[in-house]
Amino acid sequence: MTKMTLFHIAPVILFQAPFAISQCYFLAMGISKDPIRGAQEQIVQQFFNVLGYGIYATSFYCYYVASKRFREQVFNVLSFNQQRRNRVQP
């Protein structure tokens, strides 16, 4: 459990710190700019927005690595040859 917690804390710092810093920068820099500079900053801002979603992916991988039951459930959901159980037969 401790390894899983540490495995989850590291990505929080890795993904959320750059996102938070970029948000502070873009909130503070509301001055008028030329269109090229504005477009460049929007591209950088979108990159950091996408980077901010990495924390949700690492939660999935953390549970996937740590739990055998979770891995089995993921396999059952993703496999197309599932057997239907708990159905009432007429």
PDB file of N, CA, C and O in Angstrom:
ATOM      1  N   MET A   1       0.820  -1.187   0.000  1.00  0.00           N
ATOM      2  CA  MET A   1       0.000   0.000   0.000  1.00  0.00           C
ATOM      3  C   MET A   1       0.874   1.265   0.000  1.00  0.00           C
ATOM      4  O   MET A   1       0.533   2.264  -0.634  1.00  0.00           O
ATOM      5  N   THR A   2       1.993   1.207   0.712  1.00  0.00           N
ATOM      6  CA  THR A   2       2.892   2.355   0.741  1.00  0.00           C
ATOM      7  C   THR A   2       3.503   2.598  -0.630  1.00  0.00           C
ATOM      8  O   THR A   2       3.627   3.742  -1.068  1.00  0.00           O
ATOM      9  N   LYS A   3       3.887   1.512  -1.311  1.00  0.00           N
ATOM     10  CA  LYS A   3       4.452   1.671  -2.656  1.00  0.00           C
ATOM     11  C   LYS A   3       3.421   2.275  -3.600  1.00  0.00           C
ATOM     12  O   LYS A   3       3.750   3.120  -4.433  1.00  0.00           O
ATOM     13  N   MET A   4       2.170   1.838  -3.465  1.00  0.00           N
ATOM     14  CA  MET A   4       1.129   2.354  -4.334  1.00  0.00           C
ATOM     15  C   MET A   4       0.907   3.847  -4.072  1.00  0.00           C
ATOM     16  O   MET A   4       0.697   4.615  -5.011  1.00  0.00           O
ATOM     17  N   THR A   5       0.952   4.254  -2.819  1.00  0.00           N
ATOM     18  CA  THR A   5       0.784   5.665  -2.489  1.00  0.00           C
ATOM     19  C   THR A   5       1.944   6.494  -3.031  1.00  0.00           C
ATOM     20  O   THR A   5       1.731   7.562  -3.605  1.00  0.00           O
ATOM     21  N   LEU A   6       3.154   6.010  -2.853  1.00  0.00           N
ATOM     22  CA  LEU A   6       4.313   6.734  -3.384  1.00  0.00           C
ATOM     23  C   LEU A   6       4.300   6.767  -4.907  1.00  0.00           C
ATOM     24  O   LEU A   6       4.688   7.762  -5.518  1.00  0.00           O
ATOM     25  N   PHE A   7       3.850   5.671  -5.514  1.00  0.00           N
ATOM     26  CA  PHE A   7       3.746   5.618  -6.968  1.00  0.00           C
ATOM     27  C   PHE A   7       2.717   6.624  -7.468  1.00  0.00           C
ATOM     28  O   PHE A   7       2.823   7.121  -8.589  1.00  0.00           O
ATOM     29  N   HIS A   8       1.727   6.924  -6.642  1.00  0.00           N
ATOM     30  CA  HIS A   8       0.690   7.864  -7.042  1.00  0.00           C
ATOM     31  C   HIS A   8       1.084   9.317  -6.742  1.00  0.00           C
ATOM     32  O   HIS A   8       0.649  10.227  -7.448  1.00  0.00           O
ATOM     33  N   ILE A   9       1.888   9.543  -5.721  1.00  0.00           N
ATOM     34  CA  ILE A   9       2.294  10.906  -5.365  1.00  0.00           C
ATOM     35  C   ILE A   9       3.278  11.474  -6.385  1.00  0.00           C
ATOM     36  O   ILE A   9       3.196  12.653  -6.730  1.00  0.00           O
ATOM     37  N   ALA A  10       4.192  10.663  -6.864  1.00  0.00           N
ATOM     38  CA  ALA A  10       5.192  11.143  -7.826  1.00  0.00           C
ATOM     39  C   ALA A  10       4.552  11.706  -9.099  1.00  0.00           C
ATOM     40  O   ALA A  10       4.950  12.786  -9.534  1.00  0.00           O
ATOM     41  N   PRO A  11       3.585  11.028  -9.713  1.00  0.00           N
ATOM     42  CA  PRO A  11       2.953  11.623 -10.900  1.00  0.00           C
ATOM     43  C   PRO A  11       2.153  12.885 -10.597  1.00  0.00           C
ATOM     44  O   PRO A  11       2.033  13.761 -11.454  1.00  0.00           O
ATOM     45  N   VAL A  12       1.606  12.988  -9.389  1.00  0.00           N
ATOM     46  CA  VAL A  12       0.893  14.220  -9.039  1.00  0.00           C
ATOM     47  C   VAL A  12       1.850  15.400  -9.119  1.00  0.00           C
ATOM     48  O   VAL A  12       1.517  16.444  -9.681  1.00  0.00           O
ATOM     49  N   ILE A  13       3.037  15.228  -8.555  1.00  0.00           N
ATOM     50  CA  ILE A  13       4.033  16.295  -8.610  1.00  0.00           C
ATOM     51  C   ILE A  13       4.524  16.491 -10.044  1.00  0.00           C
ATOM     52  O   ILE A  13       4.693  17.622 -10.500  1.00  0.00           O
ATOM     53  N   LEU A  14       4.748  15.398 -10.740  1.00  0.00           N
ATOM     54  CA  LEU A  14       5.282  15.464 -12.099  1.00  0.00           C
ATOM     55  C   LEU A  14       4.323  16.148 -13.070  1.00  0.00           C
ATOM     56  O   LEU A  14       4.754  16.935 -13.913  1.00  0.00           O
ATOM     57  N   PHE A  15       3.027  15.855 -12.960  1.00  0.00           N
ATOM     58  CA  PHE A  15       2.069  16.387 -13.928  1.00  0.00           C
ATOM     59  C   PHE A  15       1.399  17.682 -13.477  1.00  0.00           C
ATOM     60  O   PHE A  15       1.109  18.544 -14.307  1.00  0.00           O
ATOM     61  N   GLN A  16       1.150  17.833 -12.187  1.00  0.00           N
ATOM     62  CA  GLN A  16       0.393  18.997 -11.744  1.00  0.00           C
ATOM     63  C   GLN A  16       1.254  20.230 -11.510  1.00  0.00           C
ATOM     64  O   GLN A  16       0.764  21.350 -11.660  1.00  0.00           O
ATOM     65  N   ALA A  17       2.514  20.061 -11.151  1.00  0.00           N
ATOM     66  CA  ALA A  17       3.368  21.230 -10.909  1.00  0.00           C
ATOM     67  C   ALA A  17       3.565  22.074 -12.176  1.00  0.00           C
ATOM     68  O   ALA A  17       3.379  23.289 -12.111  1.00  0.00           O
ATOM     69  N   PRO A  18       3.931  21.486 -13.323  1.00  0.00           N
ATOM     70  CA  PRO A  18       4.052  22.324 -14.530  1.00  0.00           C
ATOM     71  C   PRO A  18       2.719  22.941 -14.948  1.00  0.00           C
ATOM     72  O   PRO A  18       2.680  24.068 -15.443  1.00  0.00           O
ATOM     73  N   PHE A  19       1.631  22.203 -14.750  1.00  0.00           N
ATOM     74  CA  PHE A  19       0.309  22.724 -15.086  1.00  0.00           C
ATOM     75  C   PHE A  19      -0.021  23.934 -14.211  1.00  0.00           C
ATOM     76  O   PHE A  19      -0.518  24.943 -14.711  1.00  0.00           O
ATOM     77  N   ALA A  20       0.251  23.839 -12.915  1.00  0.00           N
ATOM     78  CA  ALA A  20      -0.037  24.950 -12.003  1.00  0.00           C
ATOM     79  C   ALA A  20       0.824  26.170 -12.322  1.00  0.00           C
ATOM     80  O   ALA A  20       0.337  27.300 -12.305  1.00  0.00           O
ATOM     81  N   ILE A  21       2.089  25.940 -12.611  1.00  0.00           N
ATOM     82  CA  ILE A  21       2.982  27.055 -12.952  1.00  0.00           C
ATOM     83  C   ILE A  21       2.523  27.738 -14.239  1.00  0.00           C
ATOM     84  O   ILE A  21       2.518  28.966 -14.328  1.00  0.00           O
ATOM     85  N   SER A  22       2.141  26.945 -15.224  1.00  0.00           N
ATOM     86  CA  SER A  22       1.686  27.545 -16.487  1.00  0.00           C
ATOM     87  C   SER A  22       0.387  28.311 -16.298  1.00  0.00           C
ATOM     88  O   SER A  22       0.197  29.360 -16.914  1.00  0.00           O
ATOM     89  N   GLN A  23      -0.511  27.809 -15.459  1.00  0.00           N
ATOM     90  CA  GLN A  23      -1.762  28.523 -15.212  1.00  0.00           C
ATOM     91  C   GLN A  23      -1.499  29.863 -14.528  1.00  0.00           C
ATOM     92  O   GLN A  23      -2.128  30.867 -14.863  1.00  0.00           O
ATOM     93  N   CYS A  24      -0.579  29.879 -13.580  1.00  0.00           N
ATOM     94  CA  CYS A  24      -0.213  31.148 -12.927  1.00  0.00           C
ATOM     95  C   CYS A  24       0.360  32.133 -13.940  1.00  0.00           C
ATOM     96  O   CYS A  24       0.039  33.321 -13.907  1.00  0.00           O
ATOM     97  N   TYR A  25       1.201  31.641 -14.833  1.00  0.00           N
ATOM     98  CA  TYR A  25       1.798  32.511 -15.850  1.00  0.00           C
ATOM     99  C   TYR A  25       0.721  33.076 -16.775  1.00  0.00           C
ATOM    100  O   TYR A  25       0.701  34.277 -17.046  1.00  0.00           O
ATOM    101  N   PHE A  26      -0.166  32.217 -17.255  1.00  0.00           N
ATOM    102  CA  PHE A  26      -1.146  32.679 -18.231  1.00  0.00           C
ATOM    103  C   PHE A  26      -2.222  33.557 -17.601  1.00  0.00           C
ATOM    104  O   PHE A  26      -2.828  34.373 -18.296  1.00  0.00           O
ATOM    105  N   LEU A  27      -2.469  33.409 -16.313  1.00  0.00           N
ATOM    106  CA  LEU A  27      -3.392  34.323 -15.646  1.00  0.00           C
ATOM    107  C   LEU A  27      -2.751  35.692 -15.433  1.00  0.00           C
ATOM    108  O   LEU A  27      -3.422  36.720 -15.530  1.00  0.00           O
ATOM    109  N   ALA A  28      -1.466  35.702 -15.147  1.00  0.00           N
ATOM    110  CA  ALA A  28      -0.769  36.962 -14.889  1.00  0.00           C
ATOM    111  C   ALA A  28      -0.455  37.718 -16.172  1.00  0.00           C
ATOM    112  O   ALA A  28      -0.333  38.943 -16.142  1.00  0.00           O
ATOM    113  N   MET A  29      -0.323  37.034 -17.283  1.00  0.00           N
ATOM    114  CA  MET A  29       0.080  37.669 -18.534  1.00  0.00           C
ATOM    115  C   MET A  29      -1.133  37.936 -19.424  1.00  0.00           C
ATOM    116  O   MET A  29      -1.261  37.352 -20.500  1.00  0.00           O
ATOM    117  N   GLY A  30      -2.005  38.804 -18.978  1.00  0.00           N
ATOM    118  CA  GLY A  30      -3.195  39.124 -19.746  1.00  0.00           C
ATOM    119  C   GLY A  30      -3.044  40.355 -20.616  1.00  0.00           C
ATOM    120  O   GLY A  30      -4.048  40.941 -21.023  1.00  0.00           O
ATOM    121  N   ILE A  31      -1.831  40.762 -20.912  1.00  0.00           N
ATOM    122  CA  ILE A  31      -1.609  41.972 -21.699  1.00  0.00           C
ATOM    123  C   ILE A  31      -1.802  41.678 -23.187  1.00  0.00           C
ATOM    124  O   ILE A  31      -1.778  40.524 -23.614  1.00  0.00           O
ATOM    125  N   SER A  32      -1.993  42.731 -23.957  1.00  0.00           N
ATOM    126  CA  SER A  32      -2.172  42.581 -25.401  1.00  0.00           C
ATOM    127  C   SER A  32      -0.858  42.167 -26.054  1.00  0.00           C
ATOM    128  O   SER A  32       0.212  42.670 -25.711  1.00  0.00           O
ATOM    129  N   LYS A  33      -0.966  41.247 -26.994  1.00  0.00           N
ATOM    130  CA  LYS A  33       0.219  40.749 -27.700  1.00  0.00           C
ATOM    131  C   LYS A  33      -0.094  40.676 -29.188  1.00  0.00           C
ATOM    132  O   LYS A  33      -1.252  40.744 -29.601  1.00  0.00           O
ATOM    133  N   ASP A  34       0.950  40.537 -29.975  1.00  0.00           N
ATOM    134  CA  ASP A  34       0.710  40.356 -31.401  1.00  0.00           C
ATOM    135  C   ASP A  34       0.125  38.956 -31.633  1.00  0.00           C
ATOM    136  O   ASP A  34       0.282  38.078 -30.785  1.00  0.00           O
ATOM    137  N   PRO A  35      -0.539  38.743 -32.759  1.00  0.00           N
ATOM    138  CA  PRO A  35      -1.222  37.465 -33.001  1.00  0.00           C
ATOM    139  C   PRO A  35      -0.303  36.249 -32.992  1.00  0.00           C
ATOM    140  O   PRO A  35      -0.708  35.178 -32.539  1.00  0.00           O
ATOM    141  N   ILE A  36       0.918  36.393 -33.480  1.00  0.00           N
ATOM    142  CA  ILE A  36       1.848  35.253 -33.498  1.00  0.00           C
ATOM    143  C   ILE A  36       2.192  34.836 -32.079  1.00  0.00           C
ATOM    144  O   ILE A  36       2.166  33.651 -31.749  1.00  0.00           O
ATOM    145  N   ARG A  37       2.514  35.817 -31.238  1.00  0.00           N
ATOM    146  CA  ARG A  37       2.866  35.521 -29.840  1.00  0.00           C
ATOM    147  C   ARG A  37       1.664  34.902 -29.117  1.00  0.00           C
ATOM    148  O   ARG A  37       1.827  33.964 -28.337  1.00  0.00           O
ATOM    149  N   GLY A  38       0.476  35.417 -29.371  1.00  0.00           N
ATOM    150  CA  GLY A  38      -0.728  34.855 -28.755  1.00  0.00           C
ATOM    151  C   GLY A  38      -0.964  33.415 -29.176  1.00  0.00           C
ATOM    152  O   GLY A  38      -1.347  32.582 -28.356  1.00  0.00           O
ATOM    153  N   ALA A  39      -0.737  33.117 -30.455  1.00  0.00           N
ATOM    154  CA  ALA A  39      -0.905  31.743 -30.943  1.00  0.00           C
ATOM    155  C   ALA A  39       0.130  30.811 -30.328  1.00  0.00           C
ATOM    156  O   ALA A  39      -0.187  29.675 -29.977  1.00  0.00           O
ATOM    157  N   GLN A  40       1.360  31.286 -30.197  1.00  0.00           N
ATOM    158  CA  GLN A  40       2.400  30.462 -29.577  1.00  0.00           C
ATOM    159  C   GLN A  40       2.056  30.154 -28.123  1.00  0.00           C
ATOM    160  O   GLN A  40       2.229  29.024 -27.668  1.00  0.00           O
ATOM    161  N   GLU A  41       1.573  31.148 -27.404  1.00  0.00           N
ATOM    162  CA  GLU A  41       1.212  30.922 -26.010  1.00  0.00           C
ATOM    163  C   GLU A  41       0.008  29.992 -25.886  1.00  0.00           C
ATOM    164  O   GLU A  41      -0.069  29.212 -24.936  1.00  0.00           O
ATOM    165  N   GLN A  42      -0.921  30.060 -26.818  1.00  0.00           N
ATOM    166  CA  GLN A  42      -2.060  29.139 -26.788  1.00  0.00           C
ATOM    167  C   GLN A  42      -1.616  27.703 -27.018  1.00  0.00           C
ATOM    168  O   GLN A  42      -2.142  26.787 -26.387  1.00  0.00           O
ATOM    169  N   ILE A  43      -0.660  27.495 -27.907  1.00  0.00           N
ATOM    170  CA  ILE A  43      -0.140  26.141 -28.143  1.00  0.00           C
ATOM    171  C   ILE A  43       0.532  25.613 -26.885  1.00  0.00           C
ATOM    172  O   ILE A  43       0.323  24.463 -26.498  1.00  0.00           O
ATOM    173  N   VAL A  44       1.336  26.449 -26.252  1.00  0.00           N
ATOM    174  CA  VAL A  44       2.005  26.029 -25.017  1.00  0.00           C
ATOM    175  C   VAL A  44       0.978  25.756 -23.926  1.00  0.00           C
ATOM    176  O   VAL A  44       1.110  24.789 -23.175  1.00  0.00           O
ATOM    177  N   GLN A  45      -0.041  26.601 -23.837  1.00  0.00           N
ATOM    178  CA  GLN A  45      -1.079  26.399 -22.825  1.00  0.00           C
ATOM    179  C   GLN A  45      -1.833  25.093 -23.070  1.00  0.00           C
ATOM    180  O   GLN A  45      -2.141  24.379 -22.115  1.00  0.00           O
ATOM    181  N   GLN A  46      -2.133  24.768 -24.311  1.00  0.00           N
ATOM    182  CA  GLN A  46      -2.816  23.508 -24.607  1.00  0.00           C
ATOM    183  C   GLN A  46      -1.938  22.305 -24.289  1.00  0.00           C
ATOM    184  O   GLN A  46      -2.437  21.275 -23.836  1.00  0.00           O
ATOM    185  N   PHE A  47      -0.638  22.429 -24.522  1.00  0.00           N
ATOM    186  CA  PHE A  47       0.279  21.349 -24.158  1.00  0.00           C
ATOM    187  C   PHE A  47       0.218  21.080 -22.657  1.00  0.00           C
ATOM    188  O   PHE A  47       0.136  19.926 -22.236  1.00  0.00           O
ATOM    189  N   PHE A  48       0.257  22.137 -21.851  1.00  0.00           N
ATOM    190  CA  PHE A  48       0.197  21.957 -20.401  1.00  0.00           C
ATOM    191  C   PHE A  48      -1.177  21.474 -19.951  1.00  0.00           C
ATOM    192  O   PHE A  48      -1.275  20.753 -18.959  1.00  0.00           O
ATOM    193  N   ASN A  49      -2.232  21.852 -20.654  1.00  0.00           N
ATOM    194  CA  ASN A  49      -3.561  21.328 -20.329  1.00  0.00           C
ATOM    195  C   ASN A  49      -3.611  19.821 -20.554  1.00  0.00           C
ATOM    196  O   ASN A  49      -4.146  19.088 -19.722  1.00  0.00           O
ATOM    197  N   VAL A  50      -3.064  19.361 -21.660  1.00  0.00           N
ATOM    198  CA  VAL A  50      -3.024  17.917 -21.930  1.00  0.00           C
ATOM    199  C   VAL A  50      -2.127  17.214 -20.919  1.00  0.00           C
ATOM    200  O   VAL A  50      -2.452  16.120 -20.458  1.00  0.00           O
ATOM    201  N   LEU A  51      -1.018  17.824 -20.576  1.00  0.00           N
ATOM    202  CA  LEU A  51      -0.120  17.249 -19.573  1.00  0.00           C
ATOM    203  C   LEU A  51      -0.822  17.107 -18.224  1.00  0.00           C
ATOM    204  O   LEU A  51      -0.537  16.176 -17.471  1.00  0.00           O
ATOM    205  N   GLY A  52      -1.726  18.015 -17.920  1.00  0.00           N
ATOM    206  CA  GLY A  52      -2.478  17.943 -16.669  1.00  0.00           C
ATOM    207  C   GLY A  52      -3.369  16.723 -16.573  1.00  0.00           C
ATOM    208  O   GLY A  52      -3.688  16.292 -15.465  1.00  0.00           O
ATOM    209  N   TYR A  53      -3.781  16.152 -17.692  1.00  0.00           N
ATOM    210  CA  TYR A  53      -4.623  14.952 -17.668  1.00  0.00           C
ATOM    211  C   TYR A  53      -3.826  13.680 -17.404  1.00  0.00           C
ATOM    212  O   TYR A  53      -4.413  12.621 -17.182  1.00  0.00           O
ATOM    213  N   GLY A  54      -2.510  13.767 -17.423  1.00  0.00           N
ATOM    214  CA  GLY A  54      -1.680  12.592 -17.172  1.00  0.00           C
ATOM    215  C   GLY A  54      -1.899  11.988 -15.804  1.00  0.00           C
ATOM    216  O   GLY A  54      -1.680  10.791 -15.617  1.00  0.00           O
ATOM    217  N   ILE A  55      -2.323  12.784 -14.849  1.00  0.00           N
ATOM    218  CA  ILE A  55      -2.544  12.275 -13.499  1.00  0.00           C
ATOM    219  C   ILE A  55      -3.663  11.235 -13.482  1.00  0.00           C
ATOM    220  O   ILE A  55      -3.615  10.290 -12.695  1.00  0.00           O
ATOM    221  N   TYR A  56      -4.657  11.396 -14.331  1.00  0.00           N
ATOM    222  CA  TYR A  56      -5.761  10.433 -14.360  1.00  0.00           C
ATOM    223  C   TYR A  56      -5.315   9.117 -14.980  1.00  0.00           C
ATOM    224  O   TYR A  56      -5.761   8.050 -14.557  1.00  0.00           O
ATOM    225  N   ALA A  57      -4.457   9.180 -15.957  1.00  0.00           N
ATOM    226  CA  ALA A  57      -3.928   7.952 -16.557  1.00  0.00           C
ATOM    227  C   ALA A  57      -3.052   7.200 -15.572  1.00  0.00           C
ATOM    228  O   ALA A  57      -3.085   5.970 -15.528  1.00  0.00           O
ATOM    229  N   THR A  58      -2.268   7.920 -14.781  1.00  0.00           N
ATOM    230  CA  THR A  58      -1.412   7.228 -13.823  1.00  0.00           C
ATOM    231  C   THR A  58      -2.216   6.576 -12.715  1.00  0.00           C
ATOM    232  O   THR A  58      -1.777   5.570 -12.158  1.00  0.00           O
ATOM    233  N   SER A  59      -3.376   7.113 -12.378  1.00  0.00           N
ATOM    234  CA  SER A  59      -4.241   6.444 -11.398  1.00  0.00           C
ATOM    235  C   SER A  59      -4.660   5.081 -11.929  1.00  0.00           C
ATOM    236  O   SER A  59      -4.636   4.088 -11.202  1.00  0.00           O
ATOM    237  N   PHE A  60      -5.040   5.040 -13.191  1.00  0.00           N
ATOM    238  CA  PHE A  60      -5.423   3.769 -13.800  1.00  0.00           C
ATOM    239  C   PHE A  60      -4.266   2.779 -13.760  1.00  0.00           C
ATOM    240  O   PHE A  60      -4.444   1.635 -13.344  1.00  0.00           O
ATOM    241  N   TYR A  61      -3.083   3.211 -14.188  1.00  0.00           N
ATOM    242  CA  TYR A  61      -1.937   2.302 -14.217  1.00  0.00           C
ATOM    243  C   TYR A  61      -1.499   1.882 -12.819  1.00  0.00           C
ATOM    244  O   TYR A  61      -1.018   0.764 -12.635  1.00  0.00           O
ATOM    245  N   CYS A  62      -1.656   2.747 -11.846  1.00  0.00           N
ATOM    246  CA  CYS A  62      -1.309   2.404 -10.465  1.00  0.00           C
ATOM    247  C   CYS A  62      -2.192   1.264  -9.976  1.00  0.00           C
ATOM    248  O   CYS A  62      -1.688   0.298  -9.403  1.00  0.00           O
ATOM    249  N   TYR A  63      -3.489   1.360 -10.191  1.00  0.00           N
ATOM    250  CA  TYR A  63      -4.392   0.284  -9.783  1.00  0.00           C
ATOM    251  C   TYR A  63      -4.170  -0.965 -10.630  1.00  0.00           C
ATOM    252  O   TYR A  63      -4.272  -2.086 -10.130  1.00  0.00           O
ATOM    253  N   TYR A  64      -3.872  -0.773 -11.887  1.00  0.00           N
ATOM    254  CA  TYR A  64      -3.647  -1.915 -12.776  1.00  0.00           C
ATOM    255  C   TYR A  64      -2.435  -2.727 -12.333  1.00  0.00           C
ATOM    256  O   TYR A  64      -2.475  -3.958 -12.351  1.00  0.00           O
ATOM    257  N   VAL A  65      -1.371  -2.061 -11.942  1.00  0.00           N
ATOM    258  CA  VAL A  65      -0.162  -2.755 -11.501  1.00  0.00           C
ATOM    259  C   VAL A  65      -0.366  -3.389 -10.128  1.00  0.00           C
ATOM    260  O   VAL A  65       0.144  -4.480  -9.871  1.00  0.00           O
ATOM    261  N   ALA A  66      -1.099  -2.724  -9.249  1.00  0.00           N
ATOM    262  CA  ALA A  66      -1.185  -3.166  -7.856  1.00  0.00           C
ATOM    263  C   ALA A  66      -2.218  -4.262  -7.613  1.00  0.00           C
ATOM    264  O   ALA A  66      -2.065  -5.033  -6.665  1.00  0.00           O
ATOM    265  N   SER A  67      -3.244  -4.357  -8.419  1.00  0.00           N
ATOM    266  CA  SER A  67      -4.359  -5.239  -8.092  1.00  0.00           C
ATOM    267  C   SER A  67      -4.593  -6.289  -9.180  1.00  0.00           C
ATOM    268  O   SER A  67      -4.849  -5.960 -10.338  1.00  0.00           O
ATOM    269  N   LYS A  68      -4.500  -7.541  -8.785  1.00  0.00           N
ATOM    270  CA  LYS A  68      -4.756  -8.627  -9.731  1.00  0.00           C
ATOM    271  C   LYS A  68      -6.229  -8.643 -10.139  1.00  0.00           C
ATOM    272  O   LYS A  68      -6.544  -8.857 -11.310  1.00  0.00           O
ATOM    273  N   ARG A  69      -7.123  -8.420  -9.193  1.00  0.00           N
ATOM    274  CA  ARG A  69      -8.557  -8.410  -9.492  1.00  0.00           C
ATOM    275  C   ARG A  69      -8.900  -7.289 -10.484  1.00  0.00           C
ATOM    276  O   ARG A  69      -9.713  -7.488 -11.387  1.00  0.00           O
ATOM    277  N   PHE A  70      -8.295  -6.134 -10.319  1.00  0.00           N
ATOM    278  CA  PHE A  70      -8.534  -5.034 -11.240  1.00  0.00           C
ATOM    279  C   PHE A  70      -8.059  -5.388 -12.640  1.00  0.00           C
ATOM    280  O   PHE A  70      -8.735  -5.079 -13.621  1.00  0.00           O
ATOM    281  N   ARG A  71      -6.893  -6.039 -12.744  1.00  0.00           N
ATOM    282  CA  ARG A  71      -6.390  -6.470 -14.057  1.00  0.00           C
ATOM    283  C   ARG A  71      -7.355  -7.446 -14.707  1.00  0.00           C
ATOM    284  O   ARG A  71      -7.610  -7.360 -15.908  1.00  0.00           O
ATOM    285  N   GLU A  72      -7.894  -8.373 -13.926  1.00  0.00           N
ATOM    286  CA  GLU A  72      -8.856  -9.336 -14.471  1.00  0.00           C
ATOM    287  C   GLU A  72     -10.115  -8.629 -14.964  1.00  0.00           C
ATOM    288  O   GLU A  72     -10.646  -8.967 -16.022  1.00  0.00           O
ATOM    289  N   GLN A  73     -10.587  -7.655 -14.204  1.00  0.00           N
ATOM    290  CA  GLN A  73     -11.780  -6.924 -14.620  1.00  0.00           C
ATOM    291  C   GLN A  73     -11.529  -6.123 -15.894  1.00  0.00           C
ATOM    292  O   GLN A  73     -12.389  -6.071 -16.773  1.00  0.00           O
ATOM    293  N   VAL A  74     -10.371  -5.508 -15.996  1.00  0.00           N
ATOM    294  CA  VAL A  74     -10.038  -4.761 -17.216  1.00  0.00           C
ATOM    295  C   VAL A  74      -9.999  -5.704 -18.405  1.00  0.00           C
ATOM    296  O   VAL A  74     -10.513  -5.382 -19.476  1.00  0.00           O
ATOM    297  N   PHE A  75      -9.390  -6.865 -18.220  1.00  0.00           N
ATOM    298  CA  PHE A  75      -9.335  -7.844 -19.302  1.00  0.00           C
ATOM    299  C   PHE A  75     -10.741  -8.294 -19.692  1.00  0.00           C
ATOM    300  O   PHE A  75     -11.036  -8.420 -20.880  1.00  0.00           O
ATOM    301  N   ASN A  76     -11.612  -8.536 -18.716  1.00  0.00           N
ATOM    302  CA  ASN A  76     -12.980  -8.957 -19.013  1.00  0.00           C
ATOM    303  C   ASN A  76     -13.760  -7.875 -19.747  1.00  0.00           C
ATOM    304  O   ASN A  76     -14.544  -8.177 -20.647  1.00  0.00           O
ATOM    305  N   VAL A  77     -13.555  -6.648 -19.379  1.00  0.00           N
ATOM    306  CA  VAL A  77     -14.267  -5.555 -20.040  1.00  0.00           C
ATOM    307  C   VAL A  77     -13.770  -5.368 -21.468  1.00  0.00           C
ATOM    308  O   VAL A  77     -14.560  -5.114 -22.377  1.00  0.00           O
ATOM    309  N   LEU A  78     -12.458  -5.495 -21.665  1.00  0.00           N
ATOM    310  CA  LEU A  78     -11.892  -5.247 -22.989  1.00  0.00           C
ATOM    311  C   LEU A  78     -11.977  -6.439 -23.937  1.00  0.00           C
ATOM    312  O   LEU A  78     -11.854  -6.271 -25.151  1.00  0.00           O
ATOM    313  N   SER A  79     -12.183  -7.625 -23.405  1.00  0.00           N
ATOM    314  CA  SER A  79     -12.273  -8.794 -24.291  1.00  0.00           C
ATOM    315  C   SER A  79     -13.679  -8.881 -24.869  1.00  0.00           C
ATOM    316  O   SER A  79     -14.666  -8.599 -24.190  1.00  0.00           O
ATOM    317  N   PHE A  80     -13.748  -9.271 -26.115  1.00  0.00           N
ATOM    318  CA  PHE A  80     -15.030  -9.333 -26.798  1.00  0.00           C
ATOM    319  C   PHE A  80     -15.676 -10.703 -26.710  1.00  0.00           C
ATOM    320  O   PHE A  80     -16.831 -10.860 -27.107  1.00  0.00           O
ATOM    321  N   ASN A  81     -14.972 -11.686 -26.208  1.00  0.00           N
ATOM    322  CA  ASN A  81     -15.529 -13.028 -26.127  1.00  0.00           C
ATOM    323  C   ASN A  81     -15.971 -13.348 -24.701  1.00  0.00           C
ATOM    324  O   ASN A  81     -15.673 -14.420 -24.174  1.00  0.00           O
ATOM    325  N   GLN A  82     -16.673 -12.422 -24.093  1.00  0.00           N
ATOM    326  CA  GLN A  82     -17.147 -12.621 -22.733  1.00  0.00           C
ATOM    327  C   GLN A  82     -18.333 -13.577 -22.736  1.00  0.00           C
ATOM    328  O   GLN A  82     -19.164 -13.563 -23.645  1.00  0.00           O
ATOM    329  N   GLN A  83     -18.390 -14.390 -21.723  1.00  0.00           N
ATOM    330  CA  GLN A  83     -19.554 -15.239 -21.548  1.00  0.00           C
ATOM    331  C   GLN A  83     -20.577 -14.465 -20.738  1.00  0.00           C
ATOM    332  O   GLN A  83     -20.244 -13.799 -19.757  1.00  0.00           O
ATOM    333  N   ARG A  84     -21.811 -14.563 -21.161  1.00  0.00           N
ATOM    334  CA  ARG A  84     -22.878 -13.897 -20.417  1.00  0.00           C
ATOM    335  C   ARG A  84     -23.298 -14.808 -19.273  1.00  0.00           C
ATOM    336  O   ARG A  84     -23.699 -15.952 -19.486  1.00  0.00           O
ATOM    337  N   ARG A  85     -23.200 -14.291 -18.074  1.00  0.00           N
ATOM    338  CA  ARG A  85     -23.599 -15.064 -16.915  1.00  0.00           C
ATOM    339  C   ARG A  85     -24.779 -14.389 -16.239  1.00  0.00           C
ATOM    340  O   ARG A  85     -25.113 -13.242 -16.533  1.00  0.00           O
ATOM    341  N   ASN A  86     -25.399 -15.121 -15.332  1.00  0.00           N
ATOM    342  CA  ASN A  86     -26.509 -14.608 -14.537  1.00  0.00           C
ATOM    343  C   ASN A  86     -27.698 -14.197 -15.403  1.00  0.00           C
ATOM    344  O   ASN A  86     -28.358 -13.194 -15.133  1.00  0.00           O
ATOM    345  N   ARG A  87     -27.956 -14.969 -16.427  1.00  0.00           N
ATOM    346  CA  ARG A  87     -29.122 -14.706 -17.257  1.00  0.00           C
ATOM    347  C   ARG A  87     -30.167 -15.770 -16.968  1.00  0.00           C
ATOM    348  O   ARG A  87     -29.838 -16.933 -16.736  1.00  0.00           O
ATOM    349  N   VAL A  88     -31.386 -15.375 -16.982  1.00  0.00           N
ATOM    350  CA  VAL A  88     -32.487 -16.300 -16.739  1.00  0.00           C
ATOM    351  C   VAL A  88     -32.800 -17.021 -18.044  1.00  0.00           C
ATOM    352  O   VAL A  88     -33.031 -16.387 -19.073  1.00  0.00           O
ATOM    353  N   GLN A  89     -32.805 -18.351 -17.993  1.00  0.00           N
ATOM    354  CA  GLN A  89     -33.124 -19.152 -19.169  1.00  0.00           C
ATOM    355  C   GLN A  89     -34.630 -19.410 -19.201  1.00  0.00           C
ATOM    356  O   GLN A  89     -35.188 -19.841 -18.192  1.00  0.00           O
ATOM    357  N   PRO A  90     -35.297 -19.166 -20.313  1.00  0.00           N
ATOM    358  CA  PRO A  90     -36.749 -19.408 -20.388  1.00  0.00           C
ATOM    359  C   PRO A  90     -37.069 -20.890 -20.448  1.00  0.00           C
ATOM    360  O   PRO A  90     -38.239 -21.267 -20.514  1.00  0.00           O
TER     361      PRO A  90
END
